[in-house]
């Protein structure tokens, strides 16, 4: 389901902010319950970014991602979450960080950028060892190049993915994935 901010009423925006606060409270309760450590078996930590992006609160999303990095430093994250992080970094004018996060996003799921750009998927004979790497994960992606609020991001993305800064590390990654698939030992 794709979303657009201009269709939201102030009451809807307030409901989203309330939802974010409930999630944060639930995470705080989780930390307290586990003696100062997060368990978060329900995956609540992944929910706020989408809410922040719905209301175009990129500064709030950035604060959340900073908190996330501090509290979940070993979390590999899932591809849609990484894309949300990339969008947030770009929208808050952190281009270099957005570039690195986009490469990380691509490595977590090679289909997500094509899905965002509404392009045909490139099916490579590569290893896909995690559920997060499969094409089916991005089928319901709530973001696309047709969303007006993401047009600047889309323009940047289209230019960046054809640059050497993107192509060199991602092609190396793909070469390794193809080699891993052929490896029998």
Secondary structure by P-SEA (a helix, b strand, c coil): cccccccccaaaaaaaaaaaaaaaaaaaaaaaaacccccccccccccaaaaaaaacaaaaaaaaaaaaaaacccccccaaaaaaaaaaaaaacaaaaaaaaaaaaaaaccaaaaaaaccccccccccccccccccccccccccccccccaaaaaaaaaaaaaccccaaaaaaaaaaaaaaaaccc
